[in-house]
Amino acid sequence: MLSLAAFSGSAWADTVTVYSARNEQLLKPLLDRYTKETGTEIKLLTANEGALLARLNAEGPSTPADVLITVDAGNLWLAAQQGQLQPLKSSILSANIPAHLRDPGNQWFGLSVRARTIVYNPQSVRPSDLSTYEDLGNPKWKGKLCLRTSKKVYNQSLIAMMINELGEAKTEAIVKSWVANLATDVFPDDTALLKAIAAGQCQVGIVNTYYLGRLLVKEPQFPVALFWANQNGSGAHVNVSGAGVTRHAKNVAGAQKLIEYLSMDAAQNFYVDEDLEFPANPKVKPNSIIKQWGPFKQNLLNVSKAGELQSAATRLMDRAGYK
Ligand code: FE
């Protein structure tokens, strides 16, 4: 009955219900376009990822959700871990999304790349002073480094990836050296941190690049510059926003088609143009605002490690005194 309906394109099979933790302003126009092109109706429920996961868990097999869309591999990993997603066999997604940006078990797929790298005040710092995340713990940055709170999943993912690459002991020493260099208390968000660098309160920091992009759109002369970290080593830390088909999806075929669409040129450009993220699909070229930051080497560690090592990262940051 289920597969028959999915085949026949009956009325209910032409509806896909999406649970999304992404900004509705970003996603809605893209989904509207999908409806226009395919005739498939999309029902969209937007909430934060914690609420969506709780809802999926509470609804169980009766959930109306076919697709889960959220940010950060840590969150996608958690959804899969809690049994809320199902594996998808898609040659389109395998071709469009590089292996390091999707779940090795194919339960979720990165759809946009979010790079977390070093930013600096170009009036007091030269790019030649900068090199790696690790080096921000060098005593030369004493009293000059600003960081966002360790409670944010972006930083938990960054540290998780460092643990995977460098081991716990080395990563803990690095995080301790960062804490020793802090100019001030940790910031609640990346935008506040960028403004503190612009104001000269600190000289260097670590942010997701689209926050700098947003400030540059409003103020092209915004006085903070971007530096691609670890380019002579394993590359800059990247994370994803992404999607998966829910375990109890009623319209699996429709859900798969939608996720495939999001991996293709038109939708990829949308992520780039509207949210200043990098395309996950390497065949798509980023737009002019982020193009100025040039191509960069991404760390090719699978982003699922961010989820697997998230609690180890949280404990490590706690031990290191990173608030
Ligand atoms: Fe963000």
Residues whose N, C-alpha, C, O or C-beta is under 5 A from the ligand:
A	BS01	FE	none
